[in-house]
């Protein structure tokens, strides 16, 4: 019955809109009514009938049209035929919806398109009207009116976000994924939008177990009972594209996690992607200053890979190998990637791991896991992926990162392991891009405005380097300009200023995002998710500064490696082409000098940042040594 509701409502609307030419036939009261009530009713009916006939006579004298005559028996027999067409449509549509999969698919697809179109078009009209004609009663130069304008704008953002979020929840699937992406755009969207979309990152509706069993049978050729000796019917995790069940393999007895794609995704993913693309075109037409084509392009480029779990299996194996190699080279890591047992396009079976979401603060306290250490390890993990490996997990929200105490035999150097899940969305970064990105971050941390301007243009293709740096760091330009990224914590006042600025600079931010490379877009998203994670776990005040310091160390290393290669190449090139010994010696001397300069610069940066991180950790512990050194520092300054 629930399936038929959209169709019934549609056909009922058609039936109600069918014009019916009703004829009124006055009925005179019976004179044989014995009771007082009947007599009173008769008098009332007779009076009303007399007034009705008088009004008809008066109308006839004005229009020269005869009084409508009572319905004849033939007309009474014909009257029900006027409902035949809508009733037939209702019955036929309900029958087709209940029996024909093709008809039901098309009906639901049309409904999804209409829901999305309605939400976007109504929201667009609301913005057009409310920001323009709706503020006609406010004076631009009046302070009180300006406060009212801001309040109206906030209410507009809130109701628009709620309207779009309701549509996304109703449609599910790809729309949930889109909502999760919007929730991460804190550098672009007003806070009302990102806050409203945040529940979509956690609260996804599971698919029915019947549909899961049917998908498994269709894809694997065997029912669940033939592959697993135990299969928990209640999912242990539900995401926008899939859900995960705990099971035991019948053949080996191994406890596994079975990730199964939502069956409805394959049915509607193509039409949903086309719909999102067309709605992005509508937004660009209605609001020429806002280009969101990049958002629909990102979904169209990445979603097909995310819907094929074989890509995820390959990404998972490559990431695990990268961290194993880093450990063998002396770089400790606490990262654990679940091993994949086998994978099909819509079914993925991997090793099961106990643990909790990384933002479960109570779990961290119960297992004596320090929040500061978790924050530092997350910074090292993703700096390793960005700068050294060039293979980046682009969706590190808390639902995709677990944590657990270090098990026996673990290579983790901490008392915990960080478990990375959901390896569907990755980005491969070229060596040239990583070097430019490292130089940009080095300039931002050092507050080198000229270098920021130069690298923002070369890497992002934008002139508005101040706004670009704010999007990159999530910090206010005054903080960046005064070189306080590693000295000053982002407080509530700065956060409020950034949120307000996102609304005021919306057009300029949208223009930047439309220009920058797609790799940089995903890095913006990753940076913002990691900052939000620090806030979710209640990291100490030094967490933000510590993150920038750790990132600065990795930037210094990749820049040193590049300068070392340049020095080596110049020496080799000069040695093979130079004809005279003096030229060879001169080239060797310059090359060695460049190498020594690069190494000294690298050593100074890494050691100074090591000392800085040590000082932050010491400050958070509030030890006796820290209090003594702080007093000594104040004495020297005085």
Secondary structure by P-SEA (a helix, b strand, c coil): cccaaaaaaaaaaaaaacccbbbbbbbbbbcccccaaaaaaaaaaaaaaaaaaaaaaaaaaaccccccccccaaaaaaccccaaaaaaaaaaaaaaaaccaaaaaaaaaaaaaaaaaaaaaaaaaaaaaaacccccccccccaaaaaaaaaaaaaaaaaaaaaaaaaaaaacaaaaaaaaaaaaccccccaaaaaaacccccccccccaaaaaaaaaaaccccccccccccccccccccccbbbbbbbbccccbbbbbbbccccccccaaaaaaaaaaaaaaaaaacccccaaaaaaaaaacccccccaaaaaaaaaaaaaaaaaaaaacccccbbbbbbccccccbbbcbbbbbccccaaaaaaaacccaaaaaaaaaaaaaaacccccccccccccccbbbbcccccccccccbbbbbccccbbbbbcaaaaaaaaaaaaaaaacaaaaaaaaaaaaccccaaaaaaaaaccccaaaaaacccccccccaaaaaaaaaaaaaaaaaaaaaaacccaaaaaaaaaaaaaaaaaaaaccccaaaaaaaaaaaaaaaaaaaaaaaaaaaaaaaaaaaccccaaaaaaaaaaaaaaaaaaaaaaaaaaaaaaaaaaaaaaaaaccaaaaaaaaaaaaaac
